[in-house]
Amino acid sequence: MSREVAVIGSPEFTTGFRLAGVRKFENVPADKKDEALDDAVTRTFDDEEVGIVVLRNEDMEHLSRRVRERAETSVEPTLVTLGGGAGSGGLREQIKRAIGIDLMDE
């Protein structure tokens, strides 16, 4: 069974992914983040077809502790956060956790 990529965030954030062919998404308007983001993340992580969840790094701050911990420690689906500049790092570790090898290892 192939796994889907899902994206969660503002309609502006998800649109680019949808144009690139991502079919699973949750639009959460900026003014509804505190109320709706936990539910959107929980629904997406409960979807057995999803293998990778993409979320803006700054949106992590709007999640409850319980949902944030689940997202950060989940192996499948794997959370990939975008944004935050060069200091955020983490993508290499997230990919390594998702597939079990370090693609950037020399």
Secondary structure, 3 states (H helix, E strand, C coil): CCCEEEEEECHHHHHHHHHCCCCEEEECCHHHHHHHHHHHHHHHHHCCCEEEEEEEHHHHHHCCHHHHHHHHHCCCCEEEEECCCHHHCCHHHHHHHHHCCCCCCC
